[in-house]
Amino acid sequence: MEDDKRTITINDVTYQLSDLSEECIRELTSVKFCDEEIMRLNFKLAAITTAKNAYSTRANELLPKDEAKH
């Protein structure tokens, strides 16, 4: 059986998937989903931050220079 050979390592301990309960496997699947979603959101945040910085730079370039008041 293929599942007998599949393993997962958590906290430096390797477990065979066939030894884990269905509930445990569901929880681990949820952890994996969360990790992937965090990674996706971090990429999205990086892209949006880059765009924001570009907009801010361009807006600063377009501000009137003669009438700057502090």
PDB file of N, CA, C and O in Angstrom:
ATOM      1  N   MET A   1       0.852  -1.186   0.000  1.00  0.00           N
ATOM      2  CA  MET A   1       0.000   0.000   0.000  1.00  0.00           C
ATOM      3  C   MET A   1       0.890   1.240   0.000  1.00  0.00           C
ATOM      4  O   MET A   1       1.856   1.319   0.759  1.00  0.00           O
ATOM      5  N   GLU A   2       0.560   2.202  -0.852  1.00  0.00           N
ATOM      6  CA  GLU A   2       1.376   3.411  -1.005  1.00  0.00           C
ATOM      7  C   GLU A   2       1.398   4.264   0.259  1.00  0.00           C
ATOM      8  O   GLU A   2       2.448   4.806   0.602  1.00  0.00           O
ATOM      9  N   ASP A   3       0.271   4.401   0.964  1.00  0.00           N
ATOM     10  CA  ASP A   3       0.212   5.220   2.172  1.00  0.00           C
ATOM     11  C   ASP A   3       1.159   4.727   3.259  1.00  0.00           C
ATOM     12  O   ASP A   3       1.610   5.516   4.089  1.00  0.00           O
ATOM     13  N   ASP A   4       1.465   3.437   3.264  1.00  0.00           N
ATOM     14  CA  ASP A   4       2.365   2.892   4.285  1.00  0.00           C
ATOM     15  C   ASP A   4       3.765   3.465   4.168  1.00  0.00           C
ATOM     16  O   ASP A   4       4.513   3.460   5.146  1.00  0.00           O
ATOM     17  N   LYS A   5       4.134   3.956   3.004  1.00  0.00           N
ATOM     18  CA  LYS A   5       5.475   4.471   2.782  1.00  0.00           C
ATOM     19  C   LYS A   5       5.541   5.995   2.865  1.00  0.00           C
ATOM     20  O   LYS A   5       6.634   6.558   2.922  1.00  0.00           O
ATOM     21  N   ARG A   6       4.406   6.662   2.871  1.00  0.00           N
ATOM     22  CA  ARG A   6       4.383   8.129   2.926  1.00  0.00           C
ATOM     23  C   ARG A   6       4.595   8.585   4.361  1.00  0.00           C
ATOM     24  O   ARG A   6       4.028   8.034   5.306  1.00  0.00           O
ATOM     25  N   THR A   7       5.433   9.614   4.491  1.00  0.00           N
ATOM     26  CA  THR A   7       5.757  10.111   5.831  1.00  0.00           C
ATOM     27  C   THR A   7       5.607  11.626   5.876  1.00  0.00           C
ATOM     28  O   THR A   7       5.541  12.303   4.850  1.00  0.00           O
ATOM     29  N   ILE A   8       5.557  12.127   7.100  1.00  0.00           N
ATOM     30  CA  ILE A   8       5.555  13.558   7.360  1.00  0.00           C
ATOM     31  C   ILE A   8       6.447  13.786   8.571  1.00  0.00           C
ATOM     32  O   ILE A   8       6.419  13.008   9.524  1.00  0.00           O
ATOM     33  N   THR A   9       7.235  14.848   8.533  1.00  0.00           N
ATOM     34  CA  THR A   9       8.119  15.175   9.647  1.00  0.00           C
ATOM     35  C   THR A   9       7.609  16.444  10.325  1.00  0.00           C
ATOM     36  O   THR A   9       7.430  17.481   9.686  1.00  0.00           O
ATOM     37  N   ILE A  10       7.381  16.338  11.632  1.00  0.00           N
ATOM     38  CA  ILE A  10       6.902  17.452  12.435  1.00  0.00           C
ATOM     39  C   ILE A  10       7.779  17.535  13.679  1.00  0.00           C
ATOM     40  O   ILE A  10       7.934  16.555  14.408  1.00  0.00           O
ATOM     41  N   ASN A  11       8.344  18.702  13.911  1.00  0.00           N
ATOM     42  CA  ASN A  11       9.220  18.907  15.070  1.00  0.00           C
ATOM     43  C   ASN A  11      10.328  17.858  15.124  1.00  0.00           C
ATOM     44  O   ASN A  11      10.622  17.299  16.181  1.00  0.00           O
ATOM     45  N   ASP A  12      10.933  17.602  13.971  1.00  0.00           N
ATOM     46  CA  ASP A  12      12.052  16.651  13.834  1.00  0.00           C
ATOM     47  C   ASP A  12      11.676  15.208  14.136  1.00  0.00           C
ATOM     48  O   ASP A  12      12.552  14.379  14.381  1.00  0.00           O
ATOM     49  N   VAL A  13      10.393  14.899  14.122  1.00  0.00           N
ATOM     50  CA  VAL A  13       9.937  13.519  14.310  1.00  0.00           C
ATOM     51  C   VAL A  13       9.207  13.113  13.029  1.00  0.00           C
ATOM     52  O   VAL A  13       8.323  13.828  12.556  1.00  0.00           O
ATOM     53  N   THR A  14       9.585  11.949  12.468  1.00  0.00           N
ATOM     54  CA  THR A  14       8.969  11.467  11.241  1.00  0.00           C
ATOM     55  C   THR A  14       7.863  10.465  11.579  1.00  0.00           C
ATOM     56  O   THR A  14       8.054   9.530  12.356  1.00  0.00           O
ATOM     57  N   TYR A  15       6.706  10.695  10.968  1.00  0.00           N
ATOM     58  CA  TYR A  15       5.542   9.835  11.188  1.00  0.00           C
ATOM     59  C   TYR A  15       5.112   9.243   9.851  1.00  0.00           C
ATOM     60  O   TYR A  15       5.201   9.904   8.816  1.00  0.00           O
ATOM     61  N   GLN A  16       4.650   8.010   9.878  1.00  0.00           N
ATOM     62  CA  GLN A  16       4.027   7.430   8.698  1.00  0.00           C
ATOM     63  C   GLN A  16       2.575   7.886   8.676  1.00  0.00           C
ATOM     64  O   GLN A  16       1.881   7.838   9.692  1.00  0.00           O
ATOM     65  N   LEU A  17       2.126   8.327   7.512  1.00  0.00           N
ATOM     66  CA  LEU A  17       0.746   8.801   7.412  1.00  0.00           C
ATOM     67  C   LEU A  17      -0.251   7.713   7.805  1.00  0.00           C
ATOM     68  O   LEU A  17      -1.314   8.008   8.352  1.00  0.00           O
ATOM     69  N   SER A  18       0.084   6.482   7.533  1.00  0.00           N
ATOM     70  CA  SER A  18      -0.828   5.388   7.871  1.00  0.00           C
ATOM     71  C   SER A  18      -1.008   5.227   9.378  1.00  0.00           C
ATOM     72  O   SER A  18      -1.960   4.586   9.822  1.00  0.00           O
ATOM     73  N   ASP A  19      -0.103   5.802  10.165  1.00  0.00           N
ATOM     74  CA  ASP A  19      -0.204   5.719  11.628  1.00  0.00           C
ATOM     75  C   ASP A  19      -1.018   6.873  12.229  1.00  0.00           C
ATOM     76  O   ASP A  19      -1.321   6.857  13.422  1.00  0.00           O
ATOM     77  N   LEU A  20      -1.368   7.858  11.421  1.00  0.00           N
ATOM     78  CA  LEU A  20      -2.084   9.028  11.922  1.00  0.00           C
ATOM     79  C   LEU A  20      -3.583   8.838  11.767  1.00  0.00           C
ATOM     80  O   LEU A  20      -4.048   8.185  10.833  1.00  0.00           O
ATOM     81  N   SER A  21      -4.328   9.415  12.691  1.00  0.00           N
ATOM     82  CA  SER A  21      -5.787   9.345  12.613  1.00  0.00           C
ATOM     83  C   SER A  21      -6.284  10.236  11.475  1.00  0.00           C
ATOM     84  O   SER A  21      -5.581  11.139  11.022  1.00  0.00           O
ATOM     85  N   GLU A  22      -7.493   9.968  11.028  1.00  0.00           N
ATOM     86  CA  GLU A  22      -8.087  10.805   9.984  1.00  0.00           C
ATOM     87  C   GLU A  22      -8.227  12.243  10.466  1.00  0.00           C
ATOM     88  O   GLU A  22      -8.027  13.183   9.697  1.00  0.00           O
ATOM     89  N   GLU A  23      -8.570  12.411  11.740  1.00  0.00           N
ATOM     90  CA  GLU A  23      -8.698  13.761  12.290  1.00  0.00           C
ATOM     91  C   GLU A  23      -7.357  14.488  12.258  1.00  0.00           C
ATOM     92  O   GLU A  23      -7.291  15.666  11.904  1.00  0.00           O
ATOM     93  N   CYS A  24      -6.304  13.791  12.624  1.00  0.00           N
ATOM     94  CA  CYS A  24      -4.967  14.394  12.603  1.00  0.00           C
ATOM     95  C   CYS A  24      -4.590  14.795  11.184  1.00  0.00           C
ATOM     96  O   CYS A  24      -4.057  15.882  10.963  1.00  0.00           O
ATOM     97  N   ILE A  25      -4.865  13.925  10.227  1.00  0.00           N
ATOM     98  CA  ILE A  25      -4.549  14.235   8.829  1.00  0.00           C
ATOM     99  C   ILE A  25      -5.352  15.439   8.362  1.00  0.00           C
ATOM    100  O   ILE A  25      -4.823  16.281   7.636  1.00  0.00           O
ATOM    101  N   ARG A  26      -6.621  15.543   8.763  1.00  0.00           N
ATOM    102  CA  ARG A  26      -7.431  16.715   8.401  1.00  0.00           C
ATOM    103  C   ARG A  26      -6.835  17.986   8.996  1.00  0.00           C
ATOM    104  O   ARG A  26      -6.762  19.015   8.325  1.00  0.00           O
ATOM    105  N   GLU A  27      -6.411  17.912  10.249  1.00  0.00           N
ATOM    106  CA  GLU A  27      -5.805  19.095  10.883  1.00  0.00           C
ATOM    107  C   GLU A  27      -4.509  19.494  10.180  1.00  0.00           C
ATOM    108  O   GLU A  27      -4.257  20.679   9.962  1.00  0.00           O
ATOM    109  N   LEU A  28      -3.695  18.513   9.829  1.00  0.00           N
ATOM    110  CA  LEU A  28      -2.442  18.807   9.121  1.00  0.00           C
ATOM    111  C   LEU A  28      -2.715  19.389   7.735  1.00  0.00           C
ATOM    112  O   LEU A  28      -1.982  20.256   7.261  1.00  0.00           O
ATOM    113  N   THR A  29      -3.768  18.906   7.097  1.00  0.00           N
ATOM    114  CA  THR A  29      -4.165  19.457   5.809  1.00  0.00           C
ATOM    115  C   THR A  29      -4.569  20.921   5.971  1.00  0.00           C
ATOM    116  O   THR A  29      -4.250  21.754   5.122  1.00  0.00           O
ATOM    117  N   SER A  30      -5.269  21.233   7.057  1.00  0.00           N
ATOM    118  CA  SER A  30      -5.662  22.618   7.326  1.00  0.00           C
ATOM    119  C   SER A  30      -4.448  23.495   7.600  1.00  0.00           C
ATOM    120  O   SER A  30      -4.399  24.644   7.161  1.00  0.00           O
ATOM    121  N   VAL A  31      -3.474  22.964   8.320  1.00  0.00           N
ATOM    122  CA  VAL A  31      -2.234  23.718   8.570  1.00  0.00           C
ATOM    123  C   VAL A  31      -1.545  24.019   7.245  1.00  0.00           C
ATOM    124  O   VAL A  31      -1.086  25.139   7.021  1.00  0.00           O
ATOM    125  N   LYS A  32      -1.472  23.024   6.371  1.00  0.00           N
ATOM    126  CA  LYS A  32      -0.836  23.219   5.064  1.00  0.00           C
ATOM    127  C   LYS A  32      -1.588  24.281   4.265  1.00  0.00           C
ATOM    128  O   LYS A  32      -0.970  25.147   3.646  1.00  0.00           O
ATOM    129  N   PHE A  33      -2.916  24.218   4.278  1.00  0.00           N
ATOM    130  CA  PHE A  33      -3.714  25.229   3.584  1.00  0.00           C
ATOM    131  C   PHE A  33      -3.389  26.621   4.120  1.00  0.00           C
ATOM    132  O   PHE A  33      -3.189  27.555   3.344  1.00  0.00           O
ATOM    133  N   CYS A  34      -3.337  26.761   5.434  1.00  0.00           N
ATOM    134  CA  CYS A  34      -3.046  28.060   6.046  1.00  0.00           C
ATOM    135  C   CYS A  34      -1.671  28.556   5.650  1.00  0.00           C
ATOM    136  O   CYS A  34      -1.509  29.735   5.335  1.00  0.00           O
ATOM    137  N   ASP A  35      -0.679  27.685   5.659  1.00  0.00           N
ATOM    138  CA  ASP A  35       0.676  28.075   5.241  1.00  0.00           C
ATOM    139  C   ASP A  35       0.683  28.567   3.798  1.00  0.00           C
ATOM    140  O   ASP A  35       1.313  29.577   3.484  1.00  0.00           O
ATOM    141  N   GLU A  36      -0.017  27.851   2.925  1.00  0.00           N
ATOM    142  CA  GLU A  36      -0.068  28.245   1.515  1.00  0.00           C
ATOM    143  C   GLU A  36      -0.806  29.572   1.346  1.00  0.00           C
ATOM    144  O   GLU A  36      -0.408  30.405   0.532  1.00  0.00           O
ATOM    145  N   GLU A  37      -1.872  29.768   2.108  1.00  0.00           N
ATOM    146  CA  GLU A  37      -2.639  31.015   2.017  1.00  0.00           C
ATOM    147  C   GLU A  37      -1.812  32.186   2.527  1.00  0.00           C
ATOM    148  O   GLU A  37      -1.853  33.268   1.943  1.00  0.00           O
ATOM    149  N   ILE A  38      -1.065  31.988   3.603  1.00  0.00           N
ATOM    150  CA  ILE A  38      -0.174  33.035   4.125  1.00  0.00           C
ATOM    151  C   ILE A  38       0.864  33.405   3.065  1.00  0.00           C
ATOM    152  O   ILE A  38       1.147  34.584   2.854  1.00  0.00           O
ATOM    153  N   MET A  39       1.423  32.407   2.406  1.00  0.00           N
ATOM    154  CA  MET A  39       2.419  32.666   1.365  1.00  0.00           C
ATOM    155  C   MET A  39       1.785  33.444   0.209  1.00  0.00           C
ATOM    156  O   MET A  39       2.379  34.397  -0.295  1.00  0.00           O
ATOM    157  N   ARG A  40       0.584  33.041  -0.211  1.00  0.00           N
ATOM    158  CA  ARG A  40      -0.106  33.730  -1.293  1.00  0.00           C
ATOM    159  C   ARG A  40      -0.377  35.186  -0.916  1.00  0.00           C
ATOM    160  O   ARG A  40      -0.173  36.091  -1.724  1.00  0.00           O
ATOM    161  N   LEU A  41      -0.836  35.402   0.308  1.00  0.00           N
ATOM    162  CA  LEU A  41      -1.128  36.759   0.764  1.00  0.00           C
ATOM    163  C   LEU A  41       0.134  37.599   0.898  1.00  0.00           C
ATOM    164  O   LEU A  41       0.107  38.800   0.628  1.00  0.00           O
ATOM    165  N   ASN A  42       1.236  36.988   1.309  1.00  0.00           N
ATOM    166  CA  ASN A  42       2.503  37.724   1.394  1.00  0.00           C
ATOM    167  C   ASN A  42       2.971  38.175   0.013  1.00  0.00           C
ATOM    168  O   ASN A  42       3.482  39.285  -0.135  1.00  0.00           O
ATOM    169  N   PHE A  43       2.798  37.313  -1.008  1.00  0.00           N
ATOM    170  CA  PHE A  43       3.142  37.717  -2.376  1.00  0.00           C
ATOM    171  C   PHE A  43       2.247  38.864  -2.824  1.00  0.00           C
ATOM    172  O   PHE A  43       2.710  39.819  -3.447  1.00  0.00           O
ATOM    173  N   LYS A  44       0.964  38.762  -2.504  1.00  0.00           N
ATOM    174  CA  LYS A  44       0.016  39.811  -2.872  1.00  0.00           C
ATOM    175  C   LYS A  44       0.367  41.120  -2.161  1.00  0.00           C
ATOM    176  O   LYS A  44       0.334  42.189  -2.771  1.00  0.00           O
ATOM    177  N   LEU A  45       0.700  41.032  -0.878  1.00  0.00           N
ATOM    178  CA  LEU A  45       1.094  42.217  -0.115  1.00  0.00           C
ATOM    179  C   LEU A  45       2.336  42.866  -0.719  1.00  0.00           C
ATOM    180  O   LEU A  45       2.414  44.091  -0.819  1.00  0.00           O
ATOM    181  N   ALA A  46       3.298  42.052  -1.118  1.00  0.00           N
ATOM    182  CA  ALA A  46       4.519  42.596  -1.725  1.00  0.00           C
ATOM    183  C   ALA A  46       4.201  43.331  -3.028  1.00  0.00           C
ATOM    184  O   ALA A  46       4.747  44.403  -3.288  1.00  0.00           O
ATOM    185  N   ALA A  47       3.323  42.758  -3.840  1.00  0.00           N
ATOM    186  CA  ALA A  47       2.953  43.396  -5.102  1.00  0.00           C
ATOM    187  C   ALA A  47       2.216  44.705  -4.852  1.00  0.00           C
ATOM    188  O   ALA A  47       2.487  45.704  -5.518  1.00  0.00           O
ATOM    189  N   ILE A  48       1.293  44.711  -3.908  1.00  0.00           N
ATOM    190  CA  ILE A  48       0.526  45.920  -3.611  1.00  0.00           C
ATOM    191  C   ILE A  48       1.419  46.994  -2.999  1.00  0.00           C
ATOM    192  O   ILE A  48       1.256  48.177  -3.296  1.00  0.00           O
ATOM    193  N   THR A  49       2.354  46.595  -2.153  1.00  0.00           N
ATOM    194  CA  THR A  49       3.291  47.550  -1.555  1.00  0.00           C
ATOM    195  C   THR A  49       4.165  48.188  -2.632  1.00  0.00           C
ATOM    196  O   THR A  49       4.427  49.390  -2.595  1.00  0.00           O
ATOM    197  N   THR A  50       4.612  47.382  -3.587  1.00  0.00           N
ATOM    198  CA  THR A  50       5.408  47.907  -4.693  1.00  0.00           C
ATOM    199  C   THR A  50       4.601  48.921  -5.502  1.00  0.00           C
ATOM    200  O   THR A  50       5.108  49.984  -5.860  1.00  0.00           O
ATOM    201  N   ALA A  51       3.357  48.590  -5.784  1.00  0.00           N
ATOM    202  CA  ALA A  51       2.498  49.510  -6.537  1.00  0.00           C
ATOM    203  C   ALA A  51       2.271  50.799  -5.748  1.00  0.00           C
ATOM    204  O   ALA A  51       2.339  51.894  -6.308  1.00  0.00           O
ATOM    205  N   LYS A  52       2.004  50.667  -4.457  1.00  0.00           N
ATOM    206  CA  LYS A  52       1.788  51.851  -3.615  1.00  0.00           C
ATOM    207  C   LYS A  52       3.010  52.758  -3.639  1.00  0.00           C
ATOM    208  O   LYS A  52       2.879  53.976  -3.763  1.00  0.00           O
ATOM    209  N   ASN A  53       4.189  52.178  -3.522  1.00  0.00           N
ATOM    210  CA  ASN A  53       5.419  52.965  -3.549  1.00  0.00           C
ATOM    211  C   ASN A  53       5.590  53.681  -4.878  1.00  0.00           C
ATOM    212  O   ASN A  53       6.026  54.832  -4.912  1.00  0.00           O
ATOM    213  N   ALA A  54       5.250  53.005  -5.980  1.00  0.00           N
ATOM    214  CA  ALA A  54       5.348  53.641  -7.299  1.00  0.00           C
ATOM    215  C   ALA A  54       4.359  54.794  -7.404  1.00  0.00           C
ATOM    216  O   ALA A  54       4.711  55.864  -7.901  1.00  0.00           O
ATOM    217  N   TYR A  55       3.127  54.594  -6.944  1.00  0.00           N
ATOM    218  CA  TYR A  55       2.137  55.677  -6.970  1.00  0.00           C
ATOM    219  C   TYR A  55       2.589  56.856  -6.106  1.00  0.00           C
ATOM    220  O   TYR A  55       2.444  58.013  -6.502  1.00  0.00           O
ATOM    221  N   SER A  56       3.131  56.561  -4.940  1.00  0.00           N
ATOM    222  CA  SER A  56       3.592  57.624  -4.045  1.00  0.00           C
ATOM    223  C   SER A  56       4.736  58.407  -4.669  1.00  0.00           C
ATOM    224  O   SER A  56       4.772  59.634  -4.586  1.00  0.00           O
ATOM    225  N   THR A  57       5.666  57.701  -5.291  1.00  0.00           N
ATOM    226  CA  THR A  57       6.795  58.361  -5.948  1.00  0.00           C
ATOM    227  C   THR A  57       6.301  59.261  -7.071  1.00  0.00           C
ATOM    228  O   THR A  57       6.741  60.404  -7.199  1.00  0.00           O
ATOM    229  N   ARG A  58       5.384  58.741  -7.887  1.00  0.00           N
ATOM    230  CA  ARG A  58       4.870  59.537  -9.002  1.00  0.00           C
ATOM    231  C   ARG A  58       4.064  60.727  -8.491  1.00  0.00           C
ATOM    232  O   ARG A  58       4.190  61.825  -9.033  1.00  0.00           O
ATOM    233  N   ALA A  59       3.246  60.539  -7.468  1.00  0.00           N
ATOM    234  CA  ALA A  59       2.478  61.661  -6.910  1.00  0.00           C
ATOM    235  C   ALA A  59       3.426  62.736  -6.390  1.00  0.00           C
ATOM    236  O   ALA A  59       3.182  63.926  -6.586  1.00  0.00           O
ATOM    237  N   ASN A  60       4.501  62.325  -5.731  1.00  0.00           N
ATOM    238  CA  ASN A  60       5.487  63.279  -5.217  1.00  0.00           C
ATOM    239  C   ASN A  60       6.129  64.069  -6.356  1.00  0.00           C
ATOM    240  O   ASN A  60       6.372  65.268  -6.225  1.00  0.00           O
ATOM    241  N   GLU A  61       6.402  63.394  -7.470  1.00  0.00           N
ATOM    242  CA  GLU A  61       6.975  64.074  -8.635  1.00  0.00           C
ATOM    243  C   GLU A  61       6.004  65.101  -9.213  1.00  0.00           C
ATOM    244  O   GLU A  61       6.433  66.111  -9.770  1.00  0.00           O
ATOM    245  N   LEU A  62       4.714  64.855  -9.086  1.00  0.00           N
ATOM    246  CA  LEU A  62       3.701  65.731  -9.667  1.00  0.00           C
ATOM    247  C   LEU A  62       3.289  66.882  -8.757  1.00  0.00           C
ATOM    248  O   LEU A  62       2.569  67.782  -9.190  1.00  0.00           O
ATOM    249  N   LEU A  63       3.730  66.869  -7.512  1.00  0.00           N
ATOM    250  CA  LEU A  63       3.385  67.955  -6.594  1.00  0.00           C
ATOM    251  C   LEU A  63       4.046  69.251  -7.056  1.00  0.00           C
ATOM    252  O   LEU A  63       5.180  69.247  -7.534  1.00  0.00           O
ATOM    253  N   PRO A  64       3.322  70.357  -6.905  1.00  0.00           N
ATOM    254  CA  PRO A  64       3.932  71.643  -7.280  1.00  0.00           C
ATOM    255  C   PRO A  64       5.164  71.915  -6.415  1.00  0.00           C
ATOM    256  O   PRO A  64       5.121  71.753  -5.196  1.00  0.00           O
ATOM    257  N   LYS A  65       6.235  72.317  -7.038  1.00  0.00           N
ATOM    258  CA  LYS A  65       7.482  72.578  -6.317  1.00  0.00           C
ATOM    259  C   LYS A  65       7.582  74.030  -5.865  1.00  0.00           C
ATOM    260  O   LYS A  65       8.177  74.313  -4.825  1.00  0.00           O
ATOM    261  N   ASP A  66       7.010  74.949  -6.629  1.00  0.00           N
ATOM    262  CA  ASP A  66       7.135  76.378  -6.335  1.00  0.00           C
ATOM    263  C   ASP A  66       6.360  76.777  -5.087  1.00  0.00           C
ATOM    264  O   ASP A  66       6.783  77.668  -4.350  1.00  0.00           O
ATOM    265  N   GLU A  67       5.251  76.137  -4.853  1.00  0.00           N
ATOM    266  CA  GLU A  67       4.347  76.575  -3.812  1.00  0.00           C
ATOM    267  C   GLU A  67       4.408  75.676  -2.565  1.00  0.00           C
ATOM    268  O   GLU A  67       3.467  75.652  -1.772  1.00  0.00           O
ATOM    269  N   ALA A  68       5.474  74.968  -2.401  1.00  0.00           N
ATOM    270  CA  ALA A  68       5.574  74.074  -1.254  1.00  0.00           C
ATOM    271  C   ALA A  68       5.550  74.870   0.024  1.00  0.00           C
ATOM    272  O   ALA A  68       6.340  75.798   0.197  1.00  0.00           O
ATOM    273  N   LYS A  69       4.652  74.519   0.923  1.00  0.00           N
ATOM    274  CA  LYS A  69       4.518  75.210   2.216  1.00  0.00           C
ATOM    275  C   LYS A  69       4.702  74.200   3.330  1.00  0.00           C
ATOM    276  O   LYS A  69       4.203  73.077   3.251  1.00  0.00           O
ATOM    277  N   HIS A  70       5.395  74.590   4.334  1.00  0.00           N
ATOM    278  CA  HIS A  70       5.640  73.688   5.468  1.00  0.00           C
ATOM    279  C   HIS A  70       4.929  74.198   6.649  1.00  0.00           C
ATOM    280  O   HIS A  70       4.996  73.593   7.719  1.00  0.00           O
TER     281      HIS A  70
END
